[in-house]
Amino acid sequence: MLEEAFNRLASESILAQTGGDEGLIPAYSLLSDMADATLADASLHEPIVELRKKLDGLLDTARPFDEESLNGLRRLVSWLGPALLAVQQNRPLPVWSHIAESKPAAVSMALPAEQDGPVIVECLLDLNLKENAELLAEFHAEAIDHLSQIESSLLILDDKPDDRDALNQIFRSFHTIKGVSGFLQLTPMHTLTHEVESLLDLARTGKLRLNPTIITAILESRDAVQTMVAQITVALEQGKLPSTVVPVGHLMRKVKALAANPEKTPEPASTPVPLAPAPEKSAPVAVPASAVAGAVVPAAPVHAAASTGEAKGAGSSSTVRVNTEKLDSLMNVVGELVIVQSQISESGRVLGDANTPLARNIAQLGRITKELQHSAMSLRLMPIKPTFQKMERLARDLSRDFGKKVNFSTIGDDTEVDRTVAEEISDPLVHMVRNSLDHGLELPEVRVAAGKPEIGELSLKAYHQGSHIIIELRDDGRGIDHVRILQKAVEKGMVAADAVISRDEILQLIFAPGFSTAAKVTAVSGRGVGMDVVRRNIEKLRGKVEIETEVGKGTVFRIKLPLTMAIIDGLVVRVAQDRFILPTTSVQVALRPAREALTIVQGRGEVLDHRGRIVPIHRLHRKFNIPGAIENPCEGIIVIVEYGDRLVALMVDEMVSKQEVVIKNLGGFLANLPGIAGGAILGDGHIALILDTSSLFAA
């Protein structure tokens, strides 16, 4: 590893020029890795650290290489070659003469003498988009990764304050953001990350021990940086420059106070506020504008991995960033290819002979198309870890607000899901985690009195099951009392007092709009909104949610979702001359009913006795006013469909086939049609509508 880093450092030293910044950040990153790798050998370590401090000063003040620092880099490279060879051969190292200290040009980065505190920078991000667009794009992609890593590592430190790998990872991430943001003259981001880095450096050197108050302050600083990165996102995607100030002064004061006295909870110097309109003229701290526009920001700086501590070598990246629009376009093209392949196969079957070269070529085309389809689908998949990480952060913050002790754990966070699913499942999970913490888990004293551990358990688990992904939220709290739910539903007039409904149907009432069993309304829950949003969003993803609960023991919410949103397994049915597609995820069974199983119940209409359960019958041709369909149920087909927590019998004329279909949007003019989720082109060229069971039976 040292030899590889040395070779790269030597290359950077050759390309570097006085007055230029090319190679400055890569050289600093390489020196950081080499410093970590030589901790056990002071004779190698000290010269490397000495030069790294010089480059650190350049990055902090956004200056390019000066003659002294560049000479120092080249002298170190000249010395390191023989030194590393001497280490390999067990010989004494050549003598190193220290780099002479220099006094860099003065830069005003401090408050007047009467103010004792960090620089307060309340100004807009000056992106200089015209010159820095390419650099900002590189920095933006890198910053998103670093912010995600910072959050996950901080949550690790919240449980294990002495985890060195997590601490080192956070320090490196903040330092990288600090260095590049200073380089790009993003003053608020640079000064905030500089203060946080100083605080983290105290923890790295053992002068300070992290506690929940410090971690909370760092998380808040990380969120402020994320808000600024979001402004860069808008600027890059829409060309819209930041028009609001991200307040960082109160965070800098808090971080500075914690560095001076880590055990004391600092009083906020000013109330954090949401993004405020920018003043007409802001007065940022003076920063030299010496950054050269042609600077190169490394796409992936070398740093130690948080989990293993192993340094990433050159060219070790196995991922490529691709615009999501390009992926969606690829999926559309593959979908069209699947349709054309189905049509060619249909034409081949019409010709009849299965042993011709044409038939064999069509079969080979089918295999290749299938493989390409699955590969394209896999490109849409992404780990659910970022979503789970947000829930972990939410649980941490809310548990402190509620005065509850919670051990939050995740299982299967490397499970891959469709990008659309990952984006849309976040809001439902937020509501569910909030409810579990507010209503499910008890206060510590209540748990102890009930014979439970003081610390509650809350876990998120994701795993694949066939062509579905299952997400489970499990807690060991008080459970859900279905008797109390029924009483509340009767009080609200949602259920008749003499109604006979099953336990599962009672539990599903918590998803009804406006339903809540909370004794009081809090800032988090109790207004009867939230869980109805959960079910609506999950059904929009063609999924469903199940509940398992035991009073006094805990509750499990189980969400079942399709693996992909672009292609579905469908059951093609015919009604008169029209074709429809039912997602197989909602189909339980299809049958031709016996006459004795059919009856008419007053107030419910036609029903089917299905294995002792009375299921209402809906005729699809009446739903869409289709003439010429079969009227006698015994001559047609009954498809038993799951609708929420109930079963519904859907009558059609014929079952045509079961096949994978590509979902096509019907466009704005036909959007939001009740009972219709989209369309698909079948192998014979006919268009079939995809049925949405939730809105079909609600209509």
C-alpha positions as CSV (number, residue, x, y, z in Angstrom):
1,M,0.0,0.0,0.0
2,L,2.8,2.4,0.9
3,E,4.6,1.7,-2.4
4,E,1.5,2.3,-4.4
5,A,0.7,5.6,-2.6
6,F,4.4,6.7,-3.0
7,N,4.2,6.1,-6.8
8,R,1.1,8.1,-7.1
9,L,2.5,10.9,-4.9
10,A,5.6,11.0,-7.1
11,S,3.4,11.4,-10.2
12,E,1.4,14.2,-8.6
13,S,4.7,16.0,-7.7
14,I,5.8,16.0,-11.3
15,L,2.5,17.5,-12.6
16,A,2.3,20.1,-9.8
17,Q,3.3,23.7,-10.6
18,T,4.0,26.7,-8.4
19,G,0.9,29.0,-8.4
20,G,-1.3,26.1,-9.6
21,D,-3.6,23.8,-7.6
22,E,-3.5,20.7,-9.8
23,G,-2.5,17.7,-7.6
24,L,-2.9,19.6,-4.3
25,I,-5.9,17.6,-3.1
26,P,-4.7,14.2,-4.3
27,A,-1.3,14.9,-2.7
28,Y,-3.0,15.7,0.6
29,S,-5.2,12.6,0.5
30,L,-2.2,10.4,-0.3
31,L,-0.2,11.9,2.5
32,S,-3.1,11.3,4.9
33,D,-3.1,7.6,3.9
34,M,0.6,7.3,4.2
35,A,0.5,9.0,7.7
36,D,-2.0,6.4,8.9
37,A,0.0,3.5,7.4
38,T,3.3,4.7,9.1
39,L,1.9,5.4,12.7
40,A,4.1,2.6,14.1
41,D,7.3,4.1,12.5
42,A,8.0,7.6,13.8
43,S,11.0,8.1,11.5
44,L,8.7,7.7,8.4
45,H,5.6,9.2,10.0
46,E,6.9,12.6,11.1
47,P,8.2,13.9,7.7
48,I,4.9,12.9,6.1
49,V,2.8,14.6,8.8
50,E,5.1,17.7,8.6
51,L,4.3,18.2,4.9
52,R,0.7,17.3,5.3
53,K,0.3,20.2,7.7
54,K,1.7,22.5,5.1
55,L,-0.7,21.3,2.5
56,D,-3.5,21.5,5.0
57,G,-2.8,25.2,5.5
58,L,-3.0,25.8,1.8
59,L,-6.3,24.1,1.5
60,D,-7.7,25.9,4.6
61,T,-6.9,29.3,3.0
62,A,-7.8,28.2,-0.6
63,R,-4.3,28.9,-1.9
64,P,-2.4,27.0,-4.6
65,F,1.0,25.5,-4.4
66,D,3.7,28.0,-3.4
67,E,7.4,27.5,-4.2
68,E,8.2,26.3,-0.7
69,S,5.4,23.7,-0.3
70,L,6.1,22.4,-3.8
71,N,9.8,22.1,-3.1
72,G,8.9,20.3,0.2
73,L,6.7,17.8,-1.7
74,R,9.5,17.0,-4.2
75,R,12.1,16.8,-1.5
76,L,9.9,14.4,0.4
77,V,9.4,12.2,-2.7
78,S,13.1,12.2,-3.3
79,W,13.7,11.1,0.3
80,L,10.9,8.6,0.5
81,G,12.1,6.4,-2.3
82,P,15.4,5.4,-0.6
83,A,13.7,5.4,2.8
84,L,11.1,2.8,1.8
85,L,13.8,0.7,0.2
86,A,15.8,0.9,3.4
87,V,12.8,-0.3,5.4
88,Q,12.4,-3.3,3.1
89,Q,16.1,-4.2,3.4
90,N,16.2,-3.6,7.2
91,R,18.8,-0.8,6.9
92,P,18.9,2.6,8.6
93,L,16.9,5.3,7.0
94,P,18.6,8.2,5.2
95,V,18.7,11.4,7.2
96,W,15.7,13.7,6.8
97,S,16.2,17.5,7.1
98,H,13.1,19.2,8.2
99,I,11.1,21.5,5.9
100,A,11.8,25.1,6.9
101,E,8.8,26.8,8.5
102,S,7.2,29.5,6.4
103,K,4.8,32.3,7.2
104,P,1.9,32.2,4.8
105,A,0.2,35.3,3.7
106,A,-2.1,36.7,6.4
107,V,-5.7,35.8,5.9
108,S,-8.4,37.5,8.0
109,M,-10.3,34.5,9.4
110,A,-10.9,35.8,12.9
111,L,-13.4,38.0,14.7
112,P,-12.2,41.3,16.3
113,A,-10.4,40.9,19.6
114,E,-13.4,41.7,21.7
115,Q,-15.4,38.7,20.3
116,D,-14.3,35.3,21.6
117,G,-15.7,32.8,19.3
118,P,-15.6,31.3,15.8
119,V,-16.1,33.2,12.6
120,I,-19.8,33.6,12.0
121,V,-20.6,33.3,8.3
122,E,-24.2,34.0,7.4
123,C,-24.1,34.5,3.7
124,L,-25.1,32.9,0.5
125,L,-23.1,30.2,-1.2
126,D,-21.2,31.8,-4.0
127,L,-21.1,29.0,-6.5
128,N,-19.5,30.8,-9.5
129,L,-21.4,28.3,-11.6
130,K,-20.2,29.5,-14.9
131,E,-16.5,28.6,-14.1
132,N,-17.0,25.9,-11.5
133,A,-19.8,23.8,-13.0
134,E,-17.6,20.7,-13.6
135,L,-15.8,21.0,-10.2
136,L,-19.1,21.4,-8.4
137,A,-20.5,18.3,-10.1
138,E,-17.6,16.3,-8.9
139,F,-17.7,17.8,-5.4
140,H,-21.5,17.3,-5.2
141,A,-21.4,13.6,-6.0
142,E,-18.5,13.1,-3.5
143,A,-20.2,15.2,-0.8
144,I,-23.4,13.1,-0.9
145,D,-21.4,10.0,-0.2
146,H,-19.5,11.6,2.6
147,L,-22.6,13.0,4.2
148,S,-24.2,9.5,4.2
149,Q,-21.1,8.0,5.7
150,I,-20.9,10.7,8.4
151,E,-24.5,10.0,9.5
152,S,-24.0,6.2,9.6
153,S,-20.7,6.5,11.5
154,L,-22.1,9.0,14.0
155,L,-25.0,6.6,14.8
156,I,-22.3,3.9,15.4
157,L,-20.5,6.3,17.7
158,D,-23.7,7.0,19.6
159,D,-23.6,3.4,20.8
160,K,-19.9,2.9,20.7
161,P,-18.1,6.3,21.5
162,D,-14.7,4.6,21.3
163,D,-15.0,3.2,17.8
164,R,-11.8,4.4,16.2
165,D,-12.7,3.4,12.7
166,A,-16.0,5.3,12.7
167,L,-14.3,8.4,14.3
168,N,-11.5,8.3,11.7
169,Q,-14.0,8.0,8.9
170,I,-16.1,11.0,10.1
171,F,-12.9,13.1,10.4
172,R,-11.7,12.2,6.9
173,S,-15.2,13.0,5.4
174,F,-15.5,16.3,7.2
175,H,-11.9,17.1,6.2
176,T,-12.5,16.3,2.6
177,I,-15.6,18.5,2.5
178,K,-13.8,21.2,4.3
179,G,-10.8,21.2,1.9
180,V,-12.8,21.1,-1.3
181,S,-15.4,23.6,-0.1
182,G,-12.5,26.0,0.8
183,F,-11.0,25.4,-2.6
184,L,-14.3,26.3,-4.3
185,Q,-14.7,29.3,-1.9
186,L,-18.0,28.0,-0.4
187,T,-17.4,30.0,2.7
188,P,-20.3,29.0,5.0
189,M,-19.7,25.3,4.4
190,H,-15.9,25.6,4.7
191,T,-16.0,27.5,8.0
192,L,-18.6,25.2,9.6
193,T,-16.8,22.0,8.6
194,H,-13.5,23.5,9.8
195,E,-14.9,24.0,13.3
196,V,-16.4,20.4,13.3
197,E,-13.1,19.0,12.1
198,S,-11.3,20.8,15.0
199,L,-13.7,19.2,17.5
200,L,-13.3,15.8,15.9
201,D,-9.5,16.2,16.0
202,L,-9.7,16.6,19.8
203,A,-11.5,13.3,20.0
204,R,-9.0,11.6,17.7
205,T,-6.1,12.7,19.9
206,G,-7.8,11.6,23.1
207,K,-8.3,15.1,24.5
208,L,-12.1,14.8,24.3
209,R,-14.6,11.9,24.6
210,L,-17.7,12.0,22.4
211,N,-21.0,12.1,24.2
212,P,-24.6,12.3,23.0
213,T,-24.6,16.1,23.2
214,I,-21.5,16.4,21.0
215,I,-22.9,13.8,18.5
216,T,-26.1,15.7,18.3
217,A,-24.2,19.0,17.5
218,I,-22.2,17.2,14.8
219,L,-25.4,15.7,13.3
220,E,-27.0,19.2,13.2
221,S,-23.9,20.5,11.5
222,R,-24.0,17.7,9.0
223,D,-27.7,18.5,8.3
224,A,-26.7,22.1,7.6
225,V,-24.0,21.0,5.1
226,Q,-26.6,18.7,3.5
227,T,-28.9,21.7,3.0
228,M,-26.1,23.6,1.3
229,V,-25.3,20.5,-0.9
230,A,-29.0,20.5,-1.8
231,Q,-28.7,24.1,-3.0
232,I,-25.8,22.9,-5.2
233,T,-28.0,20.1,-6.6
234,V,-30.7,22.7,-7.6
235,A,-28.0,24.9,-9.2
236,L,-26.5,22.0,-11.2
237,E,-29.9,20.6,-12.3
238,Q,-31.9,23.8,-12.8
239,G,-29.2,26.5,-13.1
240,K,-30.9,28.3,-10.2
241,L,-28.4,29.9,-7.8
242,P,-29.0,29.8,-4.0
243,S,-31.3,32.6,-2.9
244,T,-31.6,31.7,0.8
245,V,-29.0,31.7,3.5
246,V,-28.3,28.5,5.5
247,P,-27.7,29.7,9.0
248,V,-24.5,28.2,10.5
249,G,-23.5,30.7,13.1
250,H,-25.4,29.1,16.0
251,L,-23.9,25.7,15.1
252,M,-20.3,27.1,15.0
253,R,-20.8,28.6,18.4
254,K,-22.2,25.4,19.8
255,V,-19.3,23.3,18.4
256,K,-16.7,25.8,19.7
257,A,-18.3,25.7,23.2
258,L,-18.3,21.9,23.2
259,A,-14.7,21.8,22.2
260,A,-13.9,24.0,25.2
261,N,-16.2,22.2,27.7
262,P,-17.5,18.9,26.3
263,E,-19.5,18.0,29.5
264,K,-21.6,21.1,29.5
265,T,-24.6,21.5,27.2
266,P,-24.1,24.8,25.5
267,E,-26.9,27.3,25.3
268,P,-27.7,28.1,21.7
269,A,-26.4,31.5,20.8
270,S,-29.2,32.0,18.4
271,T,-32.3,30.0,17.5
272,P,-31.8,27.8,14.5
273,V,-34.3,28.8,11.8
274,P,-35.3,27.4,8.5
275,L,-33.7,28.8,5.3
276,A,-34.3,32.6,5.4
277,P,-34.5,35.0,2.5
278,A,-31.1,36.3,1.6
279,P,-30.3,39.9,2.6
280,E,-29.6,42.2,-0.3
281,K,-26.0,42.5,0.7
282,S,-24.2,39.8,2.7
283,A,-20.9,40.3,4.3
284,P,-18.9,37.1,4.2
285,V,-15.5,36.7,5.8
286,A,-12.7,37.7,3.5
287,V,-11.2,34.7,1.7
288,P,-8.5,35.0,-1.0
289,A,-9.8,34.4,-4.5
290,S,-6.7,32.5,-5.6
291,A,-8.3,29.2,-6.6
292,V,-7.5,28.4,-10.2
293,A,-10.5,27.4,-12.3
294,G,-8.7,24.6,-13.9
295,A,-8.2,22.7,-10.7
296,V,-9.0,19.0,-10.6
297,V,-11.0,17.5,-7.8
298,P,-10.4,13.8,-7.4
299,A,-13.6,11.8,-8.1
300,A,-12.7,9.3,-5.3
301,P,-10.0,10.4,-2.9
302,V,-8.2,7.6,-1.1
303,H,-9.3,7.1,2.4
304,A,-9.7,4.2,4.9
305,A,-13.0,2.2,4.7
306,A,-15.1,2.7,7.9
307,S,-15.8,-1.0,8.4
308,T,-12.4,-2.6,7.6
309,G,-9.9,0.2,7.9
310,E,-8.3,-0.9,4.7
311,A,-7.2,1.8,2.3
312,K,-8.7,2.0,-1.1
313,G,-6.2,1.7,-3.8
314,A,-6.0,3.4,-7.1
315,G,-8.7,2.4,-9.5
316,S,-10.5,0.3,-6.9
317,S,-13.9,1.9,-7.6
318,S,-16.3,-0.5,-9.1
319,T,-19.2,1.9,-9.6
320,V,-20.1,4.6,-12.2
321,R,-22.5,7.4,-11.6
322,V,-25.2,7.5,-14.2
323,N,-28.1,10.0,-14.5
324,T,-31.4,8.4,-13.5
325,E,-33.0,9.8,-16.7
326,K,-30.6,7.6,-18.7
327,L,-31.6,4.6,-16.7
328,D,-35.3,5.3,-17.2
329,S,-34.7,5.7,-20.9
330,L,-32.8,2.4,-21.0
331,M,-35.7,0.7,-19.2
332,N,-38.1,2.1,-21.8
333,V,-36.1,0.8,-24.7
334,V,-35.7,-2.6,-23.1
335,G,-39.4,-2.6,-22.5
336,E,-40.0,-1.9,-26.2
337,L,-37.6,-4.7,-27.1
338,V,-39.5,-7.2,-24.9
339,I,-42.8,-6.2,-26.6
340,V,-41.2,-6.6,-30.1
341,Q,-39.7,-9.9,-29.1
342,S,-43.1,-11.2,-28.0
343,Q,-44.6,-10.1,-31.3
344,I,-41.9,-11.8,-33.3
345,S,-42.4,-15.0,-31.2
346,E,-46.1,-14.8,-31.9
347,S,-45.5,-14.5,-35.6
348,G,-43.1,-17.5,-35.5
349,R,-45.8,-19.6,-33.8
350,V,-48.3,-18.7,-36.6
351,L,-45.8,-20.1,-39.1
352,G,-46.0,-23.4,-37.3
353,D,-42.8,-25.3,-37.8
354,A,-40.7,-25.3,-34.7
355,N,-37.6,-26.9,-36.3
356,T,-36.7,-24.2,-38.8
357,P,-33.7,-21.9,-38.4
358,L,-36.1,-19.0,-38.0
359,A,-37.7,-20.7,-34.9
360,R,-34.3,-21.4,-33.4
361,N,-33.2,-17.8,-34.0
362,I,-36.4,-16.5,-32.4
363,A,-35.8,-18.7,-29.4
364,Q,-32.2,-17.4,-29.0
365,L,-33.5,-13.8,-29.3
366,G,-36.0,-14.6,-26.5
367,R,-33.2,-15.8,-24.2
368,I,-31.0,-12.8,-24.9
369,T,-33.9,-10.4,-24.5
370,K,-34.8,-12.1,-21.2
371,E,-31.2,-11.7,-19.9
372,L,-31.0,-8.1,-21.1
373,Q,-34.3,-7.4,-19.4
374,H,-33.1,-8.7,-16.0
375,S,-29.8,-6.9,-16.3
376,A,-31.6,-3.6,-17.1
377,M,-34.0,-4.2,-14.2
378,S,-31.0,-4.7,-11.8
379,L,-29.7,-1.3,-12.8
380,R,-32.7,0.2,-11.1
381,L,-32.0,-1.6,-7.9
382,M,-30.3,0.2,-5.0
383,P,-29.6,-0.9,-1.4
384,I,-32.2,0.1,1.1
385,K,-29.5,1.1,3.6
386,P,-29.9,4.9,3.1
387,T,-33.6,4.6,3.9
388,F,-32.9,2.5,7.0
389,Q,-30.2,5.0,8.0
390,K,-32.7,7.8,8.0
391,M,-35.0,5.7,10.3
392,E,-32.1,5.1,12.6
393,R,-31.5,8.8,12.9
394,L,-35.2,9.5,13.4
395,A,-35.4,6.8,16.2
396,R,-32.4,8.4,17.9
397,D,-33.8,11.9,17.9
398,L,-37.4,10.9,18.8
399,S,-36.3,8.6,21.7
400,R,-34.6,11.5,23.3
401,D,-37.7,13.7,22.8
402,F,-39.9,11.1,24.4
403,G,-37.5,10.3,27.2
404,K,-37.4,6.6,26.1
405,K,-34.4,4.3,25.8
406,V,-34.3,2.4,22.6
407,N,-31.9,0.0,21.0
408,F,-32.5,0.4,17.2
409,S,-31.1,-2.3,14.9
410,T,-31.3,-3.1,11.2
411,I,-31.1,-6.4,9.4
412,G,-30.6,-6.8,5.7
413,D,-29.9,-3.2,5.0
414,D,-27.9,-4.3,1.9
415,T,-31.1,-5.7,0.4
416,E,-31.6,-4.2,-3.0
417,V,-35.0,-2.6,-4.0
418,D,-36.3,-0.7,-7.0
419,R,-35.3,2.9,-7.0
420,T,-38.9,4.0,-7.0
421,V,-39.7,1.8,-4.0
422,A,-36.7,3.2,-2.1
423,E,-37.9,6.7,-2.7
424,E,-41.6,6.1,-1.9
425,I,-41.2,3.8,1.1
426,S,-39.4,6.5,3.2
427,D,-42.5,8.5,4.2
428,P,-44.6,5.4,5.3
429,L,-41.6,4.2,7.4
430,V,-41.3,7.6,9.0
431,H,-44.9,7.4,10.2
432,M,-44.5,3.8,11.4
433,V,-41.3,4.4,13.3
434,R,-42.9,7.5,15.0
435,N,-46.0,5.5,16.0
436,S,-43.8,2.6,17.3
437,L,-41.8,5.0,19.5
438,D,-44.8,7.1,20.6
439,H,-47.5,4.4,21.1
440,G,-45.7,1.1,21.0
441,L,-42.6,1.4,23.3
442,E,-43.2,2.3,26.9
443,L,-41.3,4.6,29.2
444,P,-38.4,3.0,31.0
445,E,-40.1,3.0,34.4
446,V,-43.3,1.4,32.9
447,R,-41.2,-1.3,31.2
448,V,-39.3,-2.1,34.4
449,A,-42.6,-2.3,36.3
450,A,-43.9,-4.8,33.6
451,G,-40.8,-7.0,34.0
452,K,-39.2,-5.9,30.8
453,P,-35.7,-4.5,30.2
454,E,-35.4,-0.8,30.6
455,I,-34.2,-0.4,27.0
456,G,-36.8,-1.1,24.3
457,E,-36.0,-2.9,21.1
458,L,-37.0,-1.5,17.7
459,S,-35.7,-3.2,14.6
460,L,-36.1,-2.9,10.8
461,K,-35.5,-5.9,8.6
462,A,-35.6,-6.3,4.9
463,Y,-35.4,-9.5,2.8
464,H,-36.4,-10.9,-0.5
465,Q,-39.3,-13.4,-0.8
466,G,-39.8,-14.6,-4.3
467,S,-40.4,-11.6,-6.6
468,H,-41.2,-9.4,-3.5
469,I,-39.3,-7.5,-0.9
470,I,-40.5,-7.7,2.7
471,I,-39.8,-4.9,5.2
472,E,-40.6,-5.6,8.8
473,L,-40.8,-3.1,11.6
474,R,-40.7,-4.9,15.0
475,D,-40.9,-3.6,18.6
476,D,-41.2,-5.2,22.0
477,G,-43.6,-2.6,23.3
478,R,-47.2,-2.7,24.7
479,G,-48.7,-4.2,21.5
480,I,-52.0,-3.2,19.9
481,D,-55.2,-3.9,21.9
482,H,-57.8,-4.9,19.2
483,V,-60.7,-4.6,21.7
484,R,-59.8,-1.0,22.4
485,I,-59.6,-0.3,18.7
486,L,-63.0,-1.8,18.1
487,Q,-64.5,0.3,20.9
488,K,-62.9,3.5,19.5
489,A,-64.2,2.6,16.0
490,V,-67.7,2.1,17.4
491,E,-67.5,5.5,19.2
492,K,-66.5,7.2,16.0
493,G,-69.3,5.5,14.0
494,M,-66.9,3.7,11.8
495,V,-68.2,0.3,12.7
496,A,-71.7,-0.7,13.8
497,A,-72.1,-1.7,17.4
498,D,-73.5,-5.1,16.5
499,A,-71.0,-5.8,13.7
500,V,-69.1,-9.1,13.7
501,I,-65.6,-8.6,12.3
502,S,-62.4,-10.6,12.6
503,R,-59.4,-9.6,14.6
504,D,-57.4,-8.9,11.5
505,E,-60.1,-6.6,10.1
506,I,-60.2,-4.8,13.4
507,L,-56.4,-4.2,13.3
508,Q,-56.7,-2.9,9.8
509,L,-58.9,-0.1,11.2
510,I,-55.8,1.8,12.4
511,F,-55.2,2.6,8.7
512,A,-58.5,4.4,8.4
513,P,-58.4,8.2,7.9
514,G,-58.9,10.1,11.1
515,F,-58.6,7.0,13.3
516,S,-56.4,7.3,16.5
517,T,-56.4,5.8,19.9
518,A,-54.0,8.3,21.4
519,A,-55.1,9.8,24.7
520,K,-53.7,13.2,23.7
521,V,-52.4,14.9,20.6
522,T,-48.6,15.4,20.5
523,A,-46.3,17.0,18.1
524,V,-45.6,13.6,16.7
525,S,-48.9,11.7,16.6
526,G,-52.4,11.5,17.8
527,R,-54.3,13.4,15.1
528,G,-55.4,10.4,13.2
529,V,-53.3,11.2,10.2
530,G,-50.3,9.2,9.2
531,M,-51.3,5.5,9.1
532,D,-53.8,6.2,6.4
533,V,-51.0,7.8,4.4
534,V,-48.9,4.6,5.1
535,R,-51.5,2.3,3.5
536,R,-52.2,4.7,0.6
537,N,-48.5,5.0,-0.3
538,I,-47.9,1.3,0.1
539,E,-50.9,0.4,-2.1
540,K,-49.6,2.9,-4.7
541,L,-46.5,0.8,-4.8
542,R,-48.8,-2.3,-5.4
543,G,-47.9,-3.6,-1.9
544,K,-49.8,-4.4,1.2
545,V,-49.2,-4.2,5.0
546,E,-49.9,-6.9,7.6
547,I,-49.9,-6.6,11.3
548,E,-48.9,-9.2,14.0
549,T,-49.4,-8.1,17.6
550,E,-49.7,-9.4,21.1
551,V,-50.7,-7.2,24.0
552,G,-47.8,-6.6,26.3
553,K,-45.3,-8.3,24.0
554,G,-45.0,-6.1,21.0
555,T,-46.0,-5.6,17.3
556,V,-44.7,-6.4,13.9
557,F,-45.7,-4.4,10.8
558,R,-44.9,-6.4,7.7
559,I,-44.8,-4.5,4.3
560,K,-44.9,-6.6,1.2
561,L,-43.7,-4.9,-2.0
562,P,-43.0,-5.9,-5.6
563,L,-39.3,-6.1,-6.4
564,T,-39.6,-3.8,-9.4
565,M,-42.1,-1.1,-10.5
566,A,-41.3,-1.3,-14.3
567,I,-42.3,-4.9,-15.1
568,I,-44.9,-7.0,-13.4
569,D,-46.1,-10.6,-13.5
570,G,-49.7,-10.3,-14.8
571,L,-52.7,-12.6,-15.3
572,V,-54.2,-11.7,-18.7
573,V,-58.0,-12.0,-18.7
574,R,-60.7,-11.4,-21.4
575,V,-64.0,-9.7,-21.0
576,A,-65.9,-9.8,-24.3
577,Q,-63.3,-8.5,-26.9
578,D,-61.3,-6.6,-24.3
579,R,-58.2,-7.7,-22.4
580,F,-57.2,-6.8,-18.9
581,I,-54.2,-7.6,-16.7
582,L,-54.4,-8.4,-13.0
583,P,-51.1,-8.2,-11.1
584,T,-50.5,-11.8,-9.8
585,T,-49.5,-10.3,-6.4
586,S,-53.2,-9.6,-5.8
587,V,-54.6,-12.8,-7.2
588,Q,-55.3,-15.6,-4.8
589,V,-57.0,-18.2,-7.1
590,A,-59.0,-18.5,-10.2
591,L,-61.9,-21.0,-10.6
592,R,-65.1,-21.8,-12.4
593,P,-67.8,-21.7,-9.7
594,A,-70.3,-24.4,-8.9
595,R,-73.9,-23.3,-9.1
596,E,-74.6,-24.2,-5.4
597,A,-71.7,-22.0,-4.3
598,L,-73.5,-18.9,-5.7
599,T,-76.2,-17.0,-3.9
600,I,-77.7,-13.5,-3.4
601,V,-77.5,-11.9,0.0
602,Q,-79.8,-8.9,0.7
603,G,-77.8,-5.8,1.1
604,R,-74.6,-7.4,-0.4
605,G,-75.7,-8.6,-3.8
606,E,-74.1,-11.6,-5.4
607,V,-71.7,-13.6,-3.2
608,L,-69.6,-16.7,-3.6
609,D,-69.1,-19.3,-0.8
610,H,-65.4,-19.8,-1.1
611,R,-64.1,-22.4,1.4
612,G,-66.7,-21.4,4.0
613,R,-66.0,-17.7,3.5
614,I,-68.6,-15.4,1.9
615,V,-67.0,-13.3,-0.9
616,P,-68.8,-10.6,-2.8
617,I,-68.8,-10.9,-6.6
618,H,-68.0,-8.0,-8.9
619,R,-68.6,-8.3,-12.6
620,L,-65.8,-6.6,-14.5
621,H,-68.0,-5.9,-17.6
622,R,-70.4,-3.9,-15.5
623,K,-67.5,-1.9,-13.9
624,F,-66.5,-0.7,-17.4
625,N,-69.9,-1.0,-19.3
626,I,-68.6,-3.6,-21.7
627,P,-71.3,-5.2,-23.9
628,G,-71.3,-8.8,-25.1
629,A,-69.8,-10.3,-22.0
630,I,-70.9,-13.6,-20.3
631,E,-73.7,-13.1,-17.8
632,N,-73.9,-16.5,-16.2
633,P,-71.1,-16.9,-13.6
634,C,-71.0,-20.7,-14.1
635,E,-70.0,-20.2,-17.7
636,G,-67.3,-17.6,-16.8
637,I,-64.3,-17.5,-14.6
638,I,-64.2,-16.1,-11.0
639,V,-60.8,-14.6,-9.9
640,I,-60.4,-14.3,-6.1
641,V,-58.5,-11.1,-5.6
642,E,-57.1,-9.7,-2.3
643,Y,-58.3,-6.1,-1.7
644,G,-56.7,-4.6,1.4
645,D,-57.5,-7.2,4.2
646,R,-60.5,-8.6,2.3
647,L,-61.2,-11.0,-0.5
648,V,-63.3,-10.0,-3.6
649,A,-64.5,-12.2,-6.5
650,L,-64.0,-10.7,-9.9
651,M,-66.0,-12.3,-12.7
652,V,-64.4,-12.4,-16.2
653,D,-65.1,-14.3,-19.4
654,E,-61.8,-16.2,-19.8
655,M,-58.2,-16.5,-18.5
656,V,-55.9,-16.0,-21.4
657,S,-52.4,-16.3,-20.1
658,K,-49.9,-15.4,-17.4
659,Q,-46.9,-13.4,-18.5
660,E,-44.5,-10.6,-17.7
661,V,-45.7,-7.2,-19.0
662,V,-44.0,-3.8,-19.3
663,I,-46.1,-1.1,-17.5
664,K,-46.8,1.8,-19.8
665,N,-48.1,5.2,-18.5
666,L,-51.4,6.2,-20.1
667,G,-50.5,9.9,-20.2
668,G,-51.9,12.9,-18.5
669,F,-55.3,12.8,-20.3
670,L,-56.1,9.3,-19.0
671,A,-54.3,9.6,-15.7
672,N,-56.1,8.8,-12.4
673,L,-58.8,6.6,-14.0
674,P,-60.5,4.6,-11.2
675,G,-59.5,1.0,-11.4
676,I,-56.7,1.5,-13.9
677,A,-53.0,1.4,-13.0
678,G,-51.6,1.6,-16.6
679,G,-51.4,-0.2,-19.8
680,A,-49.3,-2.9,-21.6
681,I,-48.8,-4.1,-25.1
682,L,-49.2,-7.9,-25.4
683,G,-47.3,-10.2,-27.7
684,D,-50.0,-10.2,-30.3
685,G,-49.9,-6.4,-30.5
686,H,-53.1,-5.8,-28.5
687,I,-53.3,-3.3,-25.8
688,A,-54.4,-4.4,-22.3
689,L,-55.3,-2.2,-19.3
690,I,-53.6,-3.1,-16.0
691,L,-56.2,-3.2,-13.2
692,D,-55.6,-1.4,-9.9
693,T,-57.7,-3.5,-7.4
694,S,-57.6,-0.9,-4.6
695,S,-59.3,1.8,-6.6
696,L,-61.4,-0.6,-8.7
697,F,-63.3,-2.0,-5.8
698,A,-63.4,1.4,-4.0
699,A,-65.2,3.0,-6.9
